Amino acid sequence: MAGNTFGRLFRVTTWGESHGPALGAVIDGCPPRLSLSVADIEAELARRRPGVQAHATSRREPDKVEILSGVFDGQTTGTPISLIIYNRDVKSQDYDELRDVFRPGHGDFTYQAKYGIRDHRGGGRASARETAARVAAGAVAQKILDREGVQVLAYTIELGGVAARKIDASSIWDNPFACPDPEAVAAMEARVQEVRGLHDSLGGVVQVRVRGCPPGLGEPVFDKLDAALAGAVMSVGAVKGVEIGAGFAAARRLGSENNDPLIPGGFASNHAGGILAGISSGAEIILNAAVKPIPSIGREQQTIDLEGRPRTLAVKGRHDISAIPRIVPVIMAMVRLTLADFLLRQRAIA
């Protein structure tokens, strides 16, 4: 497998590059008779669409999706669903200077090492542009989760060292950072403006909460639900770490402090993050993802060219200051895809 397909029963293959004519996804294994429309998918795409937030890339893509197959009279048919999103605002000439030079922190060097060739225009397949296809597929996966009463919520809990102190789910999409703490938004904005002036970039932390997930999802030993979720989220280019529940904090606790006592009706606490022995417990699933700073920055950095000669590079072109908040719906999509696949797998044996 070439690494472009995700899932076992609910399988998604994404295709396309940042500066190609289009990108998209093929979804196989989606159950029939689920309501699905272009509007359902574009509502999710709007949350990661470039050119919307003031601190994001100026590239403006409408991200209009076409459903080419697998849907008839507004319902899925059970056959492969093919989705296409055309690239409309491409300026490949902005990347001419990167044809023979590797950007520090980016996939340029490793793609060249793997394939002996790379698409320097916006990063090609390594670009965050690829994630539009994931979000589109995630909208389809949510249709399966809706049928089961599973809700997936994602938001920014930290940006550039500024942390959210409270969670108000109703305010997440009312600000440019997908932050659930309205009081933290002003400090995040100030931090972004500070870093913009330095021609640099910022990282942050995204939290995902899954409510209504039934107990029993996950396979024993090698295909645990938490392992699958971590792998799915880590497949997003800018993610460098994942915690489930208490995560690394559990390593600093006593067993008596970290165990979640069982009580009638559930658990007294949720340090496990809704997953025990790799299987969902029925409690809320809680996941944190560490997002690195965008590697394409305007500050001069040391690098090498294709011949291994030392160079300096200040990256031009249109780039985000942070992957947040546009990465939030991408991480949410990967959680949706994972849960939809595991739900179908569980229903196959239950």
Secondary structure, 3 states (H helix, E strand, C coil): CCCCEECCCCEEEEEECCCCCEEEEEEECCCCCCECCHHHHHHHHCCCCCCCCCCCCCCCCCCCEEEEECEECCEECCCCEEEEEECCCCCHHHHHHHCCECCCCCCHHHHHHHHCCCCCCCCHHHCHHHHHHHHHHHHHHHHHHHHHCCEEEEEEEEECCEECCCCCHHHHHHCCCCCCCHHHHHHHHHHHHHHHHCCCCECEEEEEEEECCCCCCCCCCCCCHHHHHHHHHHCCCCEEEEEECCHHHHHHCCHHHHCCCEECCEECCCCCCCEECCEECCCCEEEEEEECCCCCCCCCEEEEECCCCEEEECCCCCCCCECCCCHHHHHHHHHHHHHHHHHHHHHHHC
